[in-house]
Amino acid sequence: MDSSVRLRFAPSPTGPLHIGGIRTALYNYLFARKYGGSFILRIEDTDQGRYVQGAEQYIIDCLNWVGLVPDEGPGFGGPYGPYRQSDRKPIYVEHALALINKGEAYYAFDTGEELENLRAANGGNQKYDFVTRNQMRNSLVLSEDETNRLLKAGLSYVIRLKVPENQEVQIEDIIRGQVIFKTTELDDKVLIKSDGMPTYHMANVVDDYLMKISHVIRGEEWLSSTAHHVLLYRAFGWLDQMPKFAHLPLIMKPTGNGKLSKRDGAQFGFPVFPISWQPKEGESLLGFREFGFEPEALLNFLALLGWNNGTEQEIYSMEELIQAFSLEKIVKSGARFDFEKGKWFNQQYLHQKSGFPFIQRIKDDFINNGIQVSDEIAVQIFDLFKDRVLFFKDYLQLGKVYFLELESYDSEFIIKKFKPEFISVLQSVSEILNHLEFWNPEQIEVALKEFLKSAAIKPGELFPLLRVLISGIPTGPDAFKMISFLGREKMVIRIYKFIEFINTKKQEA
């Protein structure tokens, strides 16, 4: 266990956790586990205006579902708490005042109107920076006495970082290499807002330092903010303890054009949240869990959205992912979100499932939906459909027709493929099956193939027909296994119900 390796996942509870957030958490988790370090959850809720009730618990529920359980965090304990930033407010104020005393930050008393006038200058792009701050109302311009007077009078203020003039800020990013920013491009970021709460930049840096974070793995959208973070580390005198940075590529829309957003689920017809989210009463946004994804399959899929260890391997256990993972193997360019590929991953994971716990899961699903099945029947359901399911729920969807009355038959198949002479063929099949000595797929196959030698129907016509009268559609598992699973009595009944349906249709015509 390397206690010096500490990584954090630090989401904001401003709404449901995007699937990209789970990928970020996963990469942090994999790196921490590979080097025997700690994976920390920190809730960055300093933006109280955007705080959404229930979002923090939702984040925790998502992490628990996919199995990325934090070592430290709200509800998990740990030696560096509290892990919710709104509970750490005095810590940030104390550190901001220390920066003011060092001359690295300053009070700014500008009104909203004054700030608006500043922004409106220069075509609306004017920054509050090392040039314009000398024209504004702040402790760099005001005398010490005047500053103290305004503070004592309770005048509203913010604390800003004093960005140095005409310098370069260099960042060694593990994924992107050297990135250079010029301070002429940077504004004097607010560190403490007028309500006393810290901004993301201030809280992020102070917490990473105090919690001894060794590596910051986060989305590409935070790369530009890192220049200010490096300046803060420098201002505090913490450069020698600054974490290593790695900024992840974006997850792109399926079209490849633009970042996958929280709003894209409705447009593309797939979930973009780990588990379902209710934005308001009576409304629910579907999650990957409710869609039917296995959590391990989802993590495997997400791991390969931006990372590849240079081999052809696609299916990884969690232990294999941990051993193979490397930040240096993460690509710089965005990764296209291919939902069909995600479904393929889920199918592969279901193919690997076996044993009593999974059989019990199938059995419970049928029983919970009002269909009583035994352990033996659950095993047969598993064997019959294991090569055809994409999601676990497909076992019930495909299997329930064997226990319930069929409500309809594939109309296109009947119109295009059914011939009147097939009725006598089905009657013969019924007789053959009804008098079989042994009822199993092997004997059924022998009997029906023998029948086909003299019947007025081809195999490519008979077996789709039998599938239709069993399940309603012409495709499905091995026809002999379907017949065997349905049972002799039900099979004969379904043959004659289908004949009755055809005859009724002829009379109506």
C-alpha positions as CSV (number, residue, x, y, z in Angstrom):
1,M,0.0,0.0,0.0
2,D,1.5,3.3,-1.1
3,S,0.0,6.0,1.2
4,S,1.5,8.7,-0.9
5,V,-0.7,7.9,-3.9
6,R,-4.0,9.7,-3.3
7,L,-6.5,10.5,-6.0
8,R,-9.9,12.2,-5.7
9,F,-13.1,12.3,-7.6
10,A,-14.7,15.7,-7.0
11,P,-18.1,16.1,-8.6
12,S,-20.5,19.0,-8.0
13,P,-24.0,18.2,-6.7
14,T,-25.6,20.4,-9.3
15,G,-27.7,17.7,-11.0
16,P,-27.3,14.1,-12.1
17,L,-23.9,12.6,-12.6
18,H,-23.1,12.4,-16.3
19,I,-21.6,9.1,-17.6
20,G,-18.4,11.0,-18.4
21,G,-18.1,11.6,-14.6
22,I,-18.2,7.8,-14.0
23,R,-15.3,7.5,-16.5
24,T,-13.3,10.1,-14.6
25,A,-14.0,8.3,-11.4
26,L,-13.0,5.0,-13.0
27,Y,-9.6,6.3,-14.2
28,N,-8.9,7.8,-10.7
29,Y,-9.9,4.5,-9.1
30,L,-7.8,2.3,-11.5
31,F,-4.7,4.5,-10.9
32,A,-5.2,4.5,-7.1
33,R,-5.7,0.7,-7.0
34,K,-2.8,0.0,-9.4
35,Y,-0.3,1.7,-7.0
36,G,-2.0,0.7,-3.8
37,G,-3.2,4.2,-3.0
38,S,-6.4,5.8,-1.9
39,F,-9.5,6.8,-3.9
40,I,-11.3,9.7,-2.4
41,L,-14.8,11.2,-3.0
42,R,-15.0,15.0,-2.4
43,I,-18.2,16.9,-2.9
44,E,-17.5,20.3,-4.4
45,D,-20.7,22.2,-3.4
46,T,-19.4,25.7,-3.2
47,D,-21.8,26.9,-5.9
48,Q,-24.8,27.0,-3.6
49,G,-26.9,28.8,-6.2
50,R,-26.8,25.6,-8.4
51,Y,-27.0,23.1,-5.6
52,V,-29.7,20.4,-6.3
53,Q,-31.3,18.5,-3.5
54,G,-30.6,14.8,-3.6
55,A,-27.7,15.1,-6.1
56,E,-25.0,14.2,-3.5
57,Q,-26.7,11.0,-2.5
58,Y,-27.3,10.3,-6.2
59,I,-23.5,10.5,-6.8
60,I,-22.8,8.1,-4.0
61,D,-25.5,5.7,-5.2
62,C,-23.9,5.7,-8.7
63,L,-20.4,5.0,-7.4
64,N,-21.8,2.2,-5.2
65,W,-23.7,0.6,-8.1
66,V,-20.7,0.5,-10.4
67,G,-18.5,-0.7,-7.6
68,L,-16.1,2.3,-7.4
69,V,-16.5,2.6,-3.7
70,P,-14.4,5.4,-2.1
71,D,-11.8,4.8,0.6
72,E,-12.6,8.2,2.0
73,G,-15.5,10.7,1.6
74,P,-18.9,11.8,2.9
75,G,-20.3,8.7,4.6
76,F,-17.1,6.8,4.2
77,G,-15.0,8.5,6.8
78,G,-11.3,9.3,6.5
79,P,-8.5,11.3,8.2
80,Y,-8.8,14.5,6.0
81,G,-12.5,15.4,6.4
82,P,-14.8,17.0,6.2
83,Y,-15.1,15.9,2.5
84,R,-17.9,18.3,1.7
85,Q,-16.6,21.7,0.8
86,S,-19.5,23.6,2.2
87,D,-18.4,22.2,5.6
88,R,-14.9,23.6,5.1
89,K,-15.7,27.3,4.6
90,P,-13.5,28.7,7.5
91,I,-10.5,26.8,6.0
92,Y,-10.7,28.6,2.7
93,V,-11.2,32.1,4.3
94,E,-8.1,31.5,6.5
95,H,-6.0,30.6,3.5
96,A,-7.3,33.5,1.4
97,L,-6.3,35.9,4.2
98,A,-2.9,34.4,4.3
99,L,-2.5,35.1,0.6
100,I,-3.6,38.8,1.2
101,N,-0.9,39.1,4.0
102,K,1.7,37.7,1.5
103,G,0.6,40.2,-1.2
104,E,-0.6,37.4,-3.5
105,A,-4.3,38.3,-3.2
106,Y,-6.4,41.4,-2.5
107,Y,-9.9,42.7,-1.5
108,A,-12.1,43.9,-4.3
109,F,-15.1,46.1,-3.5
110,D,-16.4,46.7,-7.0
111,T,-20.1,46.9,-7.4
112,G,-22.0,44.8,-10.0
113,E,-22.5,47.9,-12.2
114,E,-18.8,48.7,-12.1
115,L,-17.9,45.1,-13.1
116,E,-20.5,45.3,-15.9
117,N,-18.9,48.5,-17.2
118,L,-15.5,46.8,-17.1
119,R,-16.8,43.8,-19.1
120,A,-18.5,46.0,-21.6
121,A,-15.3,47.7,-22.5
122,N,-13.1,46.5,-25.4
123,G,-16.0,44.9,-27.2
124,G,-17.3,43.0,-24.1
125,N,-14.1,41.1,-23.6
126,Q,-12.4,43.2,-21.0
127,K,-10.8,41.2,-18.1
128,Y,-10.2,42.1,-14.5
129,D,-6.4,41.6,-14.7
130,F,-3.1,43.2,-13.9
131,V,-3.9,46.2,-16.2
132,T,-7.5,46.9,-15.3
133,R,-7.3,46.2,-11.6
134,N,-5.5,49.5,-11.2
135,Q,-8.6,51.3,-12.4
136,M,-11.0,49.4,-10.1
137,R,-12.0,49.7,-6.4
138,N,-9.7,47.3,-4.5
139,S,-7.1,47.1,-1.8
140,L,-4.3,47.5,-4.4
141,V,-5.6,50.9,-5.3
142,L,-7.1,52.1,-2.0
143,S,-5.1,53.0,1.0
144,E,-4.8,50.5,3.9
145,D,-6.9,52.9,6.1
146,E,-9.6,53.1,3.5
147,T,-9.6,49.4,2.9
148,N,-10.0,48.7,6.6
149,R,-12.8,51.3,6.9
150,L,-14.7,49.6,4.1
151,L,-14.2,46.2,5.7
152,K,-15.4,47.5,9.1
153,A,-18.4,49.1,7.4
154,G,-19.4,45.7,6.1
155,L,-19.2,46.7,2.5
156,S,-19.6,43.7,0.2
157,Y,-16.3,42.4,-1.2
158,V,-14.6,39.5,-2.9
159,I,-11.0,38.3,-2.6
160,R,-9.1,38.0,-5.9
161,L,-5.9,36.3,-6.8
162,K,-3.2,38.8,-7.8
163,V,-2.0,37.3,-11.1
164,P,1.6,38.4,-11.9
165,E,2.4,40.5,-14.9
166,N,4.0,39.1,-18.1
167,Q,5.0,35.7,-17.0
168,E,4.6,32.1,-18.3
169,V,2.9,29.3,-16.5
170,Q,4.1,25.9,-17.5
171,I,2.2,22.7,-16.9
172,E,3.5,19.2,-17.4
173,D,0.4,17.3,-18.2
174,I,0.8,13.5,-18.2
175,I,-1.5,13.1,-21.2
176,R,-0.9,16.3,-23.1
177,G,2.8,17.0,-22.4
178,Q,3.9,20.6,-21.8
179,V,1.2,23.2,-21.9
180,I,2.2,26.9,-21.5
181,F,-0.1,29.8,-20.6
182,K,0.9,33.5,-20.5
183,T,-0.4,35.5,-17.6
184,T,-1.4,38.3,-20.0
185,E,-4.2,35.9,-21.0
186,L,-5.4,35.3,-17.4
187,D,-7.7,37.3,-15.2
188,D,-7.5,37.9,-11.5
189,K,-9.8,35.0,-10.5
190,V,-12.1,35.5,-7.5
191,L,-11.0,33.2,-4.7
192,I,-13.7,34.0,-2.0
193,K,-17.1,35.2,-3.2
194,S,-19.2,37.9,-1.6
195,D,-21.2,35.3,0.4
196,G,-17.9,34.0,1.9
197,M,-17.9,30.8,-0.1
198,P,-14.8,29.9,-2.0
199,T,-14.8,29.5,-5.8
200,Y,-13.9,26.2,-7.4
201,H,-10.3,27.3,-8.0
202,M,-9.6,28.2,-4.4
203,A,-11.3,25.3,-2.7
204,N,-9.9,22.9,-5.3
205,V,-6.3,23.8,-4.7
206,V,-6.5,24.2,-0.9
207,D,-8.3,20.8,-0.5
208,D,-5.9,19.0,-2.8
209,Y,-3.0,20.3,-0.8
210,L,-4.5,19.6,2.6
211,M,-5.8,16.1,1.6
212,K,-2.3,15.3,0.1
213,I,-3.7,14.6,-3.4
214,S,-0.8,13.2,-5.5
215,H,-2.5,13.1,-8.9
216,V,-5.4,15.1,-10.4
217,I,-7.2,13.2,-13.2
218,R,-10.0,15.3,-14.6
219,G,-11.8,16.4,-17.8
220,E,-10.2,18.3,-20.6
221,E,-12.5,21.3,-19.8
222,W,-10.5,22.0,-16.7
223,L,-7.2,22.3,-18.5
224,S,-7.4,26.1,-19.0
225,S,-8.2,26.5,-15.2
226,T,-5.0,24.7,-14.3
227,A,-2.9,27.9,-15.0
228,H,-4.6,29.6,-12.1
229,H,-4.2,26.6,-9.9
230,V,-0.5,26.5,-10.6
231,L,-0.3,30.2,-9.7
232,L,-2.1,29.4,-6.4
233,Y,0.3,26.7,-5.6
234,R,3.1,29.1,-6.3
235,A,1.5,31.9,-4.2
236,F,1.0,29.5,-1.2
237,G,4.6,28.2,-1.5
238,W,3.4,24.7,-2.2
239,L,4.9,24.1,-5.7
240,D,7.0,21.2,-4.4
241,Q,3.8,19.4,-3.2
242,M,1.7,20.2,-6.3
243,P,-0.1,17.1,-7.7
244,K,0.7,15.8,-11.2
245,F,-2.0,16.7,-13.7
246,A,-3.7,14.5,-16.3
247,H,-6.6,16.0,-18.4
248,L,-8.8,13.5,-20.0
249,P,-10.2,13.7,-23.6
250,L,-13.9,14.5,-24.1
251,I,-16.5,11.8,-24.7
252,M,-18.0,12.8,-28.0
253,K,-21.6,12.4,-29.4
254,P,-22.2,9.3,-31.5
255,T,-21.8,11.5,-34.6
256,G,-18.4,12.6,-33.4
257,N,-19.5,16.2,-33.5
258,G,-19.4,17.9,-30.1
259,K,-19.2,16.7,-26.5
260,L,-21.8,14.2,-25.3
261,S,-24.0,16.3,-23.0
262,K,-26.7,15.5,-20.4
263,R,-29.3,16.5,-23.0
264,D,-28.2,14.0,-25.6
265,G,-30.0,11.0,-24.2
266,A,-33.4,12.1,-25.5
267,Q,-32.0,12.9,-29.0
268,F,-30.0,9.7,-29.5
269,G,-32.3,7.3,-27.6
270,F,-29.9,6.0,-25.0
271,P,-29.1,6.9,-21.3
272,V,-26.4,9.4,-20.4
273,F,-26.7,8.9,-16.6
274,P,-25.5,5.9,-14.6
275,I,-28.8,5.4,-12.8
276,S,-32.2,7.0,-13.4
277,W,-32.7,10.5,-12.2
278,Q,-35.9,12.3,-11.3
279,P,-35.6,16.0,-12.0
280,K,-39.1,16.6,-10.7
281,E,-42.1,14.7,-9.5
282,G,-43.5,12.4,-12.2
283,E,-40.5,12.7,-14.5
284,S,-37.6,10.3,-14.8
285,L,-34.5,10.2,-17.0
286,L,-33.4,6.7,-17.7
287,G,-30.1,5.4,-16.4
288,F,-27.8,2.7,-17.7
289,R,-28.8,0.5,-14.7
290,E,-32.5,0.7,-15.6
291,F,-31.7,0.2,-19.3
292,G,-30.3,-3.1,-18.2
293,F,-26.5,-2.7,-18.2
294,E,-24.3,-4.8,-15.9
295,P,-22.1,-2.4,-13.9
296,E,-18.9,-4.4,-14.8
297,A,-19.8,-4.2,-18.5
298,L,-20.4,-0.4,-18.3
299,L,-17.0,0.1,-16.6
300,N,-15.2,-2.0,-19.3
301,F,-16.9,0.0,-22.0
302,L,-16.1,3.4,-20.4
303,A,-12.5,2.4,-19.7
304,L,-11.9,2.0,-23.5
305,L,-13.4,5.4,-24.3
306,G,-10.1,7.2,-24.5
307,W,-7.7,4.5,-23.2
308,N,-6.1,1.5,-24.9
309,N,-3.1,-0.5,-23.7
310,G,-1.9,-1.2,-27.2
311,T,-3.3,-4.7,-27.6
312,E,-6.4,-6.1,-29.3
313,Q,-7.9,-7.1,-25.9
314,E,-11.4,-5.6,-25.2
315,I,-12.9,-7.7,-22.4
316,Y,-11.2,-7.0,-19.0
317,S,-12.0,-8.0,-15.5
318,M,-11.5,-5.2,-13.0
319,E,-8.3,-6.8,-11.8
320,E,-7.0,-6.9,-15.4
321,L,-8.0,-3.2,-15.9
322,I,-6.1,-2.2,-12.8
323,Q,-3.0,-4.0,-13.8
324,A,-3.1,-2.8,-17.4
325,F,-4.1,0.8,-16.8
326,S,-1.7,3.6,-17.6
327,L,-2.2,7.3,-17.9
328,E,0.4,7.4,-20.7
329,K,-1.9,5.2,-22.8
330,I,-4.8,7.7,-22.7
331,V,-5.3,9.5,-26.0
332,K,-5.5,13.2,-26.4
333,S,-8.4,13.3,-28.9
334,G,-12.1,12.8,-28.0
335,A,-13.6,9.4,-27.9
336,R,-16.9,8.8,-29.8
337,F,-19.7,7.3,-27.7
338,D,-20.8,4.2,-29.6
339,F,-23.9,2.9,-27.7
340,E,-24.1,-0.2,-29.9
341,K,-20.6,-1.1,-28.8
342,G,-21.7,-0.6,-25.2
343,K,-24.5,-3.1,-25.7
344,W,-22.0,-5.6,-27.2
345,F,-19.9,-5.3,-24.0
346,N,-23.0,-6.0,-22.0
347,Q,-23.7,-9.1,-24.0
348,Q,-20.1,-10.4,-23.6
349,Y,-20.4,-10.0,-19.8
350,L,-23.7,-11.8,-19.7
351,H,-22.1,-14.7,-21.7
352,Q,-19.6,-15.1,-18.9
353,K,-22.3,-15.4,-16.2
354,S,-22.9,-18.8,-14.8
355,G,-23.4,-20.6,-11.5
356,F,-26.1,-20.6,-8.9
357,P,-26.2,-16.9,-8.0
358,F,-27.0,-16.0,-11.7
359,I,-29.5,-18.8,-12.0
360,Q,-31.2,-17.5,-8.8
361,R,-31.2,-14.0,-10.2
362,I,-33.1,-15.3,-13.3
363,K,-35.5,-17.3,-11.1
364,D,-36.2,-14.3,-8.9
365,D,-36.9,-12.0,-11.9
366,F,-39.5,-14.4,-13.2
367,I,-41.1,-14.9,-9.8
368,N,-41.2,-11.1,-9.2
369,N,-43.1,-10.8,-12.5
370,G,-45.7,-13.4,-11.5
371,I,-44.2,-16.4,-13.2
372,Q,-43.4,-19.3,-10.8
373,V,-40.3,-21.2,-12.0
374,S,-38.2,-23.9,-10.3
375,D,-34.4,-24.0,-10.1
376,E,-34.4,-26.6,-12.9
377,I,-36.6,-24.4,-15.2
378,A,-34.4,-21.4,-14.5
379,V,-31.4,-23.4,-15.6
380,Q,-33.2,-24.3,-18.8
381,I,-34.1,-20.7,-19.4
382,F,-30.5,-19.8,-19.0
383,D,-29.3,-22.5,-21.4
384,L,-31.9,-21.6,-24.0
385,F,-31.3,-17.9,-24.2
386,K,-27.8,-17.2,-23.0
387,D,-26.5,-16.7,-26.6
388,R,-29.4,-14.4,-27.5
389,V,-29.6,-11.9,-24.7
390,L,-28.1,-8.4,-24.8
391,F,-29.4,-7.5,-21.3
392,F,-30.4,-9.5,-18.3
393,K,-34.0,-8.4,-18.7
394,D,-34.1,-10.2,-22.1
395,Y,-34.3,-13.5,-20.2
396,L,-37.7,-12.5,-19.0
397,Q,-38.8,-10.9,-22.2
398,L,-37.8,-13.9,-24.3
399,G,-38.8,-16.6,-21.8
400,K,-42.2,-15.3,-20.6
401,V,-44.0,-16.3,-23.8
402,Y,-43.4,-20.0,-22.9
403,F,-45.5,-19.5,-19.7
404,L,-48.2,-17.0,-20.9
405,E,-50.8,-17.1,-23.6
406,L,-49.5,-15.7,-27.0
407,E,-51.2,-12.5,-27.8
408,S,-50.2,-12.2,-31.4
409,Y,-48.2,-13.8,-34.3
410,D,-45.8,-12.1,-36.7
411,S,-48.3,-10.8,-39.3
412,E,-45.6,-10.2,-42.0
413,F,-44.5,-13.8,-41.7
414,I,-48.0,-15.1,-42.1
415,I,-48.8,-12.9,-45.1
416,K,-45.6,-13.7,-46.9
417,K,-44.6,-17.2,-45.8
418,F,-47.6,-19.2,-44.7
419,K,-49.2,-21.6,-47.2
420,P,-52.6,-23.3,-46.8
421,E,-51.0,-26.7,-47.1
422,F,-49.0,-26.0,-44.0
423,I,-52.1,-26.8,-41.9
424,S,-51.9,-30.5,-42.7
425,V,-48.2,-30.4,-42.1
426,L,-48.7,-29.0,-38.6
427,Q,-51.3,-31.6,-37.9
428,S,-48.8,-34.3,-38.8
429,V,-46.1,-32.6,-36.6
430,S,-48.6,-32.6,-33.7
431,E,-49.2,-36.3,-34.1
432,I,-45.5,-37.1,-34.2
433,L,-44.7,-35.0,-31.2
434,N,-47.6,-36.3,-29.2
435,H,-46.4,-39.9,-29.6
436,L,-42.7,-39.5,-29.0
437,E,-41.4,-42.0,-26.5
438,F,-38.7,-39.6,-25.1
439,W,-39.2,-35.9,-24.8
440,N,-35.8,-34.1,-25.3
441,P,-34.2,-32.0,-28.0
442,E,-32.3,-34.9,-29.5
443,Q,-35.3,-37.1,-30.0
444,I,-37.4,-34.2,-31.3
445,E,-34.7,-33.4,-33.9
446,V,-34.5,-37.0,-35.1
447,A,-38.3,-37.3,-35.4
448,L,-38.8,-34.0,-37.3
449,K,-35.9,-34.5,-39.6
450,E,-37.2,-38.0,-40.5
451,F,-40.7,-36.4,-41.1
452,L,-39.1,-33.8,-43.4
453,K,-37.9,-36.4,-45.9
454,S,-41.5,-37.1,-47.0
455,A,-43.2,-33.8,-46.1
456,A,-44.4,-31.1,-48.5
457,I,-42.4,-28.5,-46.6
458,K,-38.7,-27.5,-46.5
459,P,-36.6,-27.2,-43.3
460,G,-36.4,-23.4,-43.9
461,E,-40.1,-23.3,-43.9
462,L,-41.0,-25.6,-41.1
463,F,-38.7,-24.4,-38.3
464,P,-39.5,-20.7,-38.6
465,L,-43.2,-21.7,-38.7
466,L,-42.8,-23.7,-35.5
467,R,-41.0,-20.7,-33.8
468,V,-43.9,-18.4,-34.8
469,L,-46.5,-20.6,-33.2
470,I,-44.4,-21.1,-30.1
471,S,-43.1,-17.5,-29.5
472,G,-44.9,-15.3,-32.1
473,I,-41.8,-14.6,-34.2
474,P,-39.9,-16.7,-36.7
475,T,-36.5,-16.2,-35.1
476,G,-35.2,-17.6,-31.8
477,P,-33.0,-20.3,-30.3
478,D,-32.6,-23.8,-31.6
479,A,-36.1,-24.9,-32.6
480,F,-35.7,-28.4,-31.1
481,K,-34.7,-26.9,-27.7
482,M,-37.6,-24.5,-27.9
483,I,-40.1,-27.3,-28.4
484,S,-38.5,-29.4,-25.7
485,F,-38.6,-26.5,-23.2
486,L,-42.2,-25.7,-24.0
487,G,-43.3,-29.2,-23.2
488,R,-45.3,-31.8,-25.1
489,E,-48.8,-30.7,-23.9
490,K,-48.2,-27.0,-24.5
491,M,-46.7,-27.6,-27.8
492,V,-49.6,-29.6,-29.1
493,I,-52.0,-26.9,-27.8
494,R,-50.1,-24.1,-29.5
495,I,-50.1,-26.0,-32.8
496,Y,-53.9,-26.2,-32.7
497,K,-54.4,-22.7,-31.5
498,F,-52.3,-21.5,-34.4
499,I,-54.4,-23.6,-36.8
500,E,-57.5,-22.2,-35.3
501,F,-56.1,-18.6,-35.7
502,I,-55.4,-19.3,-39.4
503,N,-58.8,-20.7,-40.0
504,T,-60.4,-17.7,-38.3
505,K,-58.4,-15.4,-40.5
506,K,-59.6,-17.3,-43.6
507,Q,-63.2,-17.0,-42.6
508,E,-62.9,-13.3,-41.9
509,A,-61.3,-12.8,-45.4
